[in-house]
C-alpha cells in the first residue's frame, strides 16, 4: 500500500468478485507481506 490509489482496489476486488483477501503488503520487499486483517488494514489507511 502506498500513497496512490492502489489501496482502494483491494476493497473493490473483494466486493465485485467476492474473492478472499489472504495477504497484503505495506512495503515493496517480500518480507513486507503479511496475513490480511481487515481491521488492521482500515486502521493503517488512517495513519
C-alpha positions in Angstrom: 0.0 0.0 0.0 1.4 3.4 -0.9 0.3 7.0 -1.3 -1.6 6.4 -4.6 -5.0 4.7 -5.2 -3.8 1.0 -5.0 -5.1 0.5 -1.5 -8.7 1.2 -2.7 -8.5 -1.5 -5.4 -8.4 -4.3 -2.8 -11.8 -3.2 -1.5 -13.4 -3.1 -5.0 -11.9 -6.6 -6.0 -13.3 -8.1 -2.8 -16.7 -6.6 -3.3 -17.2 -7.2 -7.0 -15.6 -10.6 -7.4 -16.1 -12.0 -3.9 -12.5 -13.2 -3.8 -10.9 -13.7 -0.4 -8.0 -11.5 0.6 -5.4 -13.6 2.3 -2.3 -11.5 2.2 -1.3 -7.8 1.8 1.9 -5.9 1.8 2.7 -2.5 3.2 6.1 -2.3 1.5 7.9 -3.4 -1.6 10.0 -6.3 -0.2 8.9 -9.9 0.1 9.4 -9.7 3.9 6.7 -7.0 4.0 4.0 -9.4 3.1 1.6 -10.4 5.9 -1.7 -12.1 6.5 -4.6 -9.8 5.7 -6.6 -8.4 8.7 -9.4 -6.1 7.7 -9.4 -4.2 11.0 -5.6 -3.5 10.7 -6.0 -2.6 7.1 -8.6 0.1 7.8 -6.6 1.4 10.7 -3.5 1.8 8.6 -5.4 3.7 6.0 -6.0 6.5 8.5 -2.4 6.6 10.0 
